[in-house]
Amino acid sequence: MLIVTCTSFTLPLALVLIVSVLAIIFPKVKKFFTRIAWDALTGECSVAAPTVPPPGPSQTLPGTAVVPTSVNYHFTRQCNYKCGFCFHTAKTSFVLPLETAKKGLRLLAEAGMEKVNFSGGEPFIKDRGRYVGELVRFCKVELGLPSVSIVSNGSLITEDWFNKYGEWLDILAISCDSFDEGTNRRIGRHQTGKGHLRCLRQVRTWCQQYKVAFKINSVVNRYNIDEDMSSEIMELNPIRWKVFQCLLIGGENAGPEALRNAEDMVIPDQEFDQFVRRHEHVTCLVPESNEKMKDSYLILDEYMRFLDCREGRKKPSKSLLDVGVQGAIQFSGFDEKMFLKRGGKYTWSKADLKLDW
C-alpha cells in the first residue's frame, strides 16, 4: 500500500507538474495553485477563507440580540367598529389572562422595552376598559416604563376610566379618518347610536383635563383621499397626527381567508404623497407610507407572538411566553433601521413633553 506523507516528495512534485500545465492553459490560476502547492510543502494555509455578506435590513446576525425598544401589543382582535381596511381583524376572541399578560410584559421590559402601545381590535372592549387600564397601571407603576400608550377608536372610553387610570397613561391616540360622518360610515368607522366625531372631541377634552397627551391616527384611503383635514386637526391640536397609507395584509384585509376586503380602498404612492403635500403645513403631521410602515413595527398578537409581515401577510413566531423574548423576536422581521428612519423613537413620555395642560 502506498502511503503519501508530509515528508514524501510525491505529492509536491505532482502538484508542481499540475500547476505547470494549468499555468500554460489558464494563466490566471497560476497564483492560486502555487499557493496550494506551497501549503502542501509547509503545512500552512495561505488561501483566504470565504467572506460572509452582512445581514440585510430586516435581518440580524445569528446570536445578535434584538432590543424591543417599542412594542405594539394587540391583545384583542375584537372591535365594535368594522373598518374596511382593518389589518388585525376579529379572527379569534382570545385574550390572555391578565396576570399572564403581565408576565409577558415583564419579560419584554427585562429585554429592554421602553415603550408599549396597547391596541386591538378595540382595547376598551375588554372588561369595559378595566383590562387595558390594569395593564397601563402595571407597566407604569411596577415596570417603570418611560412610555405607555393606547390606540383606540374612542367610542367606549368613559371619564370614569380617566379618573382611575389616566395618571399612568402617557399618550392616547384616537383613530379618525375623516371629519365627515358620512365618510366615516362608508369606511366602517362608526357604531349605530354613536357619533364618531362627537366621541373624538369628548376624549380630547378628557385628555386635556386628566393630563394625557392626545394623538390622532388617520388611514388615507380611496374614500378620504381628497379631503382637507387641516383646520380640524389644528383645532384639536394633537401632539402627533400619524397619517398612514392604506396597507393590504393577506389573510386580514385581502385574499380569500380575510374578514375584510380593502382592495378597493388602497391608493397608489403618488396619491398618498399628494395628500401629504396638501397637509404639509400642519406641524404635527407624521406621514407613513407603506414602505415605512410595513416592517418597522414590533407587533405582538393576542398570544404574545411577534408577527412577521415581510411577505405581505402575518407569519407568527412562537409565543415569547414559551420561548422567551429573544427566541420569539428573531422571527419578527423587524427592520430597526426603518424604525429609526421613520421617527419611531421620539419624545414619548408625557413628563418630557412639557405640555401646557
C-alpha distance (Angstrom), angle and dihedral (degrees) to the residues before:
residue distance angle dihedral
M1 . . .
L2 3.81 . .
I3 3.80 113.4 .
V4 3.79 118.0 -169.2
T5 3.81 111.9 -150.4
C6 3.78 133.5 -178.6
T7 3.84 89.4 -101.4
S8 3.79 93.5 53.3
F9 3.78 118.0 99.5
T10 3.79 92.2 -151.2
L11 3.83 95.7 88.7
P12 3.84 97.5 42.6
L13 3.82 92.7 47.0
A14 3.79 91.1 49.3
L15 3.79 90.7 50.6
V16 3.79 91.9 48.8
L17 3.81 89.8 54.0
I18 3.81 91.8 47.5
V19 3.81 92.1 48.6
S20 3.78 91.4 49.4
V21 3.79 93.0 53.0
L22 3.83 93.5 44.0
A23 3.80 91.9 46.6
I24 3.77 89.2 59.2
I25 3.81 94.2 46.9
F26 3.82 98.9 34.3
P27 3.82 110.2 22.2
K28 3.83 92.7 -177.7
V29 3.80 93.1 64.1
K30 3.80 94.4 54.1
K31 3.80 94.2 90.9
F32 3.81 93.8 46.1
F33 3.81 95.6 50.1
T34 3.79 91.9 42.9
R35 3.82 86.6 60.0
I36 3.80 90.9 51.4
A37 3.80 91.3 50.6
W38 3.77 90.8 49.2
D39 3.82 90.4 49.9
A40 3.81 89.7 53.7
L41 3.80 90.7 53.1
T42 3.82 97.5 43.7
G43 3.81 103.4 28.6
E44 3.81 90.2 -126.3
C45 3.78 130.3 123.8
S46 3.80 116.6 -128.1
V47 3.83 98.3 160.3
A48 3.81 111.3 101.0
A49 3.80 118.2 -117.8
P50 3.81 116.3 -115.7
T51 3.80 115.1 -92.0
V52 3.82 123.0 -122.5
P53 3.83 114.0 -133.1
P54 3.81 116.4 -122.0
P55 3.81 118.1 -100.4
G56 3.79 120.1 -86.8
P57 3.83 122.5 -112.0
S58 3.82 93.3 -87.9
Q59 3.78 96.5 41.5
T60 3.78 137.2 79.6
L61 3.75 129.6 -154.4
P62 3.83 114.8 -100.7
G63 3.78 109.2 -88.2
T64 3.82 93.5 19.6
A65 3.79 111.8 129.7
V66 3.81 117.0 -132.7
V67 3.79 112.0 -144.1
P68 3.84 111.5 -140.0
T69 3.81 93.6 -143.6
S70 3.81 94.5 161.7
V71 3.81 121.9 20.5
N72 3.81 130.2 -174.2
Y73 3.80 108.9 -151.0
H74 3.81 112.2 -162.9
F75 3.79 95.0 -170.3
T76 3.82 95.1 170.8
R77 3.79 135.4 31.9
Q78 3.81 94.4 -163.9
C79 3.81 118.5 108.5
N80 3.81 139.8 168.9
Y81 3.82 91.6 -142.5
K82 3.81 128.5 69.1
C83 3.79 105.4 -148.9
G84 3.79 109.0 -179.2
F85 3.81 94.8 -138.2
C86 3.83 96.8 46.9
F87 3.81 109.8 145.4
H88 3.84 96.8 -167.0
T89 3.80 104.7 49.6
A90 3.82 132.2 -179.4
K91 3.80 96.9 -87.5
T92 3.83 90.7 138.2
S93 3.80 135.7 19.0
F94 3.81 93.1 -147.5
V95 3.80 121.3 133.7
L96 3.80 123.0 173.4
P97 3.81 117.6 -116.4
L98 3.80 108.2 -93.9
E99 3.81 95.5 -113.0
T100 3.81 91.7 48.5
A101 3.80 90.7 52.0
K102 3.80 89.2 50.7
K103 3.80 89.8 52.4
G104 3.80 90.8 54.6
L105 3.80 92.3 46.9
R106 3.80 90.0 51.9
L107 3.81 89.7 53.4
L108 3.80 89.6 51.9
A109 3.81 92.0 49.1
E110 3.80 90.4 50.5
A111 3.82 87.9 52.2
G112 3.81 91.8 55.0
M113 3.83 107.1 -85.4
E114 3.82 111.0 161.9
K115 3.79 100.2 170.6
V116 3.79 132.4 33.0
N117 3.78 124.3 -171.4
F118 3.80 118.5 -163.3
S119 3.78 115.1 -148.4
G120 3.78 142.1 148.9
G121 2.92 150.1 127.9
E122 3.76 87.1 -37.4
P123 3.84 111.8 -32.7
F124 3.81 94.4 -154.3
I125 3.81 93.6 57.3
K126 3.83 93.3 79.3
D127 3.83 111.9 85.4
R128 3.83 89.8 -20.6
G129 3.78 90.8 -69.0
R130 3.80 97.5 -48.1
Y131 3.83 92.9 110.6
V132 3.80 95.0 54.9
G133 3.79 90.3 39.3
E134 3.80 91.8 57.5
L135 3.82 90.4 47.8
V136 3.81 89.8 51.2
R137 3.81 91.8 51.0
F138 3.82 92.3 45.6
C139 3.81 93.8 50.4
K140 3.79 93.5 48.2
V141 3.80 102.0 36.9
E142 3.80 104.3 32.1
L143 3.81 102.5 25.0
G144 3.80 95.6 33.2
L145 3.80 94.4 -142.4
P146 3.82 114.3 -178.0
S147 3.81 91.4 -134.8
V148 3.81 135.6 27.7
S149 3.80 119.5 175.0
I150 3.81 141.6 169.0
V151 3.79 133.3 -152.0
S152 3.82 112.6 -152.1
N153 3.78 141.0 156.9
G154 3.81 86.7 -125.4
S155 3.80 97.6 -132.9
L156 3.82 97.7 110.6
I157 3.80 100.2 40.7
T158 3.81 118.1 113.6
E159 3.78 133.6 -166.7
D160 3.79 88.1 -119.0
W161 3.82 88.2 63.7
F162 3.80 90.9 54.3
N163 3.78 89.3 48.1
K164 3.82 91.6 55.2
Y165 3.81 102.9 35.4
G166 3.81 109.9 11.2
E167 3.80 96.6 99.6
W168 3.83 91.2 64.2
L169 3.80 97.2 46.8
D170 3.80 117.4 91.5
I171 3.81 101.9 -175.3
L172 3.79 134.3 13.7
A173 3.81 115.3 -166.7
I174 3.80 118.6 -163.2
S175 3.80 118.9 -160.7
C176 3.79 113.7 -130.0
D177 3.79 122.9 160.7
S178 3.79 100.1 176.2
F179 3.78 143.0 14.2
D180 3.78 89.4 -141.0
E181 3.80 113.0 85.2
G182 3.80 91.2 -151.9
T183 3.80 90.2 59.0
N184 3.80 91.2 46.9
R185 3.80 90.4 53.2
R186 3.78 91.1 48.8
I187 3.80 90.2 51.8
G188 3.82 90.7 47.5
R189 3.79 96.3 -113.5
H190 3.78 97.5 132.7
Q191 3.79 144.9 76.6
T192 3.78 124.3 -147.9
G193 3.78 110.1 -96.4
K194 3.80 94.5 17.9
G195 3.78 124.1 94.2
H196 3.77 107.2 -146.0
L197 3.79 95.5 -153.6
R198 3.80 92.0 48.0
C199 3.82 89.3 53.4
L200 3.80 90.5 47.6
R201 3.78 93.4 54.5
Q202 3.80 93.1 43.5
V203 3.82 91.7 53.1
R204 3.81 89.3 47.7
T205 3.80 89.2 56.6
W206 3.81 92.5 49.0
C207 3.80 91.5 49.0
Q208 3.79 89.2 55.8
Q209 3.80 92.0 45.9
Y210 3.81 96.4 47.2
K211 3.82 96.5 37.0
V212 3.80 100.4 -112.6
A213 3.81 118.6 145.8
F214 3.81 109.8 -114.2
K215 3.80 123.8 -138.9
I216 3.82 134.9 174.7
N217 3.82 126.9 -146.8
S218 3.82 121.0 -163.0
V219 3.80 131.1 -177.4
V220 3.79 113.2 -148.3
N221 3.78 110.0 -142.4
R222 3.79 142.8 149.2
Y223 3.83 92.9 -74.0
N224 3.81 99.6 52.7
I225 3.80 102.0 27.4
D226 3.82 94.0 109.9
E227 3.80 96.9 44.6
D228 3.79 123.3 113.0
M229 3.81 106.8 -146.1
S230 3.80 96.2 170.8
S231 3.80 101.7 110.6
E232 3.81 95.4 45.8
I233 3.80 93.1 46.9
M234 3.80 92.4 49.4
E235 3.81 89.9 48.1
L236 3.81 92.4 52.6
N237 3.82 89.7 43.1
P238 3.83 101.8 -158.0
I239 3.81 119.2 -171.0
R240 3.83 87.3 -121.7
W241 3.78 133.9 11.6
K242 3.79 105.8 -156.9
V243 3.81 111.2 -159.4
F244 3.81 115.6 -167.6
Q245 3.78 129.2 -169.0
C246 3.82 110.1 -126.2
L247 3.82 106.9 -97.1
L248 3.80 130.0 -158.5
I249 3.81 117.1 -137.4
G250 3.80 117.7 -175.2
G251 3.80 113.7 -120.7
E252 3.81 92.0 18.1
N253 3.81 109.8 56.9
A254 3.81 101.1 -7.8
G255 3.80 135.7 48.6
P256 3.81 134.9 31.4
E257 3.83 95.1 -64.7
A258 3.80 94.7 52.1
L259 3.81 124.9 109.0
R260 3.81 90.7 -151.4
N261 3.78 133.0 43.1
A262 3.79 113.9 -148.2
E263 3.78 97.0 161.7
D264 3.82 91.5 108.0
M265 3.81 91.1 47.5
V266 3.81 100.9 55.9
I267 3.79 120.3 104.7
P268 3.81 130.3 -157.5
D269 3.81 121.8 -107.6
Q270 3.81 91.6 -104.5
E271 3.81 93.5 59.5
F272 3.80 91.7 45.2
D273 3.80 89.2 52.6
Q274 3.82 89.7 51.0
F275 3.82 90.4 53.5
V276 3.81 90.1 50.1
R277 3.81 92.8 49.0
R278 3.82 90.2 50.1
H279 3.80 88.5 59.0
E280 3.80 101.6 33.0
H281 3.82 91.4 114.1
V282 3.83 89.7 64.1
T283 3.79 100.8 98.2
C284 3.81 96.7 -153.6
L285 3.83 93.3 54.3
V286 3.83 115.1 128.1
P287 3.83 109.6 178.1
E288 3.80 122.4 -162.9
S289 3.79 121.6 -170.3
N290 3.80 122.8 -160.7
E291 3.80 88.9 -97.3
K292 3.80 93.0 55.8
M293 3.79 96.0 41.2
K294 3.80 108.5 41.7
D295 3.82 102.9 75.7
S296 3.81 102.9 11.4
Y297 3.81 97.7 85.7
L298 3.79 128.5 78.5
I299 3.80 100.0 -137.4
L300 3.78 120.3 -167.7
D301 3.81 118.1 -168.7
E302 3.80 131.1 -149.0
Y303 3.83 91.3 -80.1
M304 3.82 91.6 49.2
R305 3.79 92.1 -107.0
F306 3.79 119.9 144.5
L307 3.79 112.8 -122.1
D308 3.81 120.5 -136.2
C309 3.84 109.9 -155.1
R310 3.81 98.9 173.5
E311 3.80 93.6 112.3
G312 3.81 94.2 49.7
R313 3.80 95.5 -96.3
K314 3.80 135.7 67.3
K315 3.79 116.1 -88.3
P316 3.82 109.6 -176.0
S317 3.77 125.9 -143.5
K318 3.77 121.8 -144.2
S319 3.79 113.3 -78.2
L320 3.78 114.9 -83.9
L321 3.81 85.6 -135.3
D322 3.81 87.3 68.0
V323 3.81 104.2 34.1
G324 3.81 103.8 20.8
V325 3.79 128.9 -113.0
Q326 3.81 97.1 -69.6
G327 3.78 92.1 43.2
A328 3.81 89.4 57.6
I329 3.80 104.6 31.3
Q330 3.80 94.3 60.2
F331 3.82 86.6 71.2
S332 3.83 94.6 49.6
G333 3.82 97.1 95.4
F334 3.82 87.0 -136.7
D335 3.81 116.2 174.8
E336 3.80 103.8 -154.8
K337 3.81 93.6 -179.6
M338 3.80 91.0 58.1
F339 3.82 90.1 44.1
L340 3.80 89.2 59.2
K341 3.82 93.8 38.9
R342 3.81 92.9 55.6
G343 3.80 90.7 50.5
G344 3.79 95.5 -104.6
K345 3.78 90.7 156.4
Y346 3.80 112.0 60.2
T347 3.80 139.9 135.1
W348 3.80 95.9 -55.6
S349 3.81 104.2 158.1
K350 3.80 115.7 89.1
A351 3.80 88.4 -143.5
D352 3.82 88.4 64.2
L353 3.81 97.0 39.4
K354 3.84 91.4 71.6
L355 3.78 92.6 -154.8
D356 3.79 123.3 -173.7
W357 3.79 99.7 -117.5
